[in-house]
Amino acid sequence: MPAKKNTRRSFGPRSERSEPRPDQELIDDQEFQRKLEAKQRFLGLLRERFNSAVGYNGRAFKWDTVIDQKTDELSRFLIGKSRLLDFSEPSPILDRYDNAETRNRILSLSQESARKIGIGKSTLHHLRRNARDDRSFAVYSKIGKKIERANHTIEIRGS
């Protein structure tokens, strides 16, 4: 029986590892550096946001300091040096800008009313879609002011 010919074309060895080109190493280093810088920027922004001032023990502290003090308080409680453990103070103020009242205003706003106060169809569509959802959403300040004014001056749909 004659041996079969390999009719498949080969464009290079499959399993052999070739040495990386010198310029490829430079590209990999640059990509690594960009990713590293992006991560460092993100962590910096996160630290800024997380370290807002909070009133605690009659003074203003950053949250990382308060967490450090609460950790020390917990460790003293666990080893028996303290009998008091209080995690209720300071309580963070978590304000939501999309309260139920704002959601109801958006959902009850008619297309004609929205047009009269300067809110376009697509903006109203997106506001309604976000207001129906349970998640938090942002309303631009200019649009929020228009919605506030509409509550006092324009007839609300369903009333």
TARAMO-V776663 format. One record per pair of residues at least 6 apart in sequence whose C-alpha atoms are under 6 Angstrom apart, sorted by sequence separation. I is the first residue (numbers start at 1). J is the second residue. If there is no record, write none. Layout:
i=I j=J
i=I j=J
This chain:
i=54 j=60
i=76 j=82
i=53 j=60
i=54 j=61
i=53 j=61
i=53 j=62
i=52 j=62
i=51 j=62
i=51 j=63
i=107 j=128
i=103 j=131
i=56 j=90
i=109 j=156
i=110 j=157
i=109 j=157
i=108 j=157
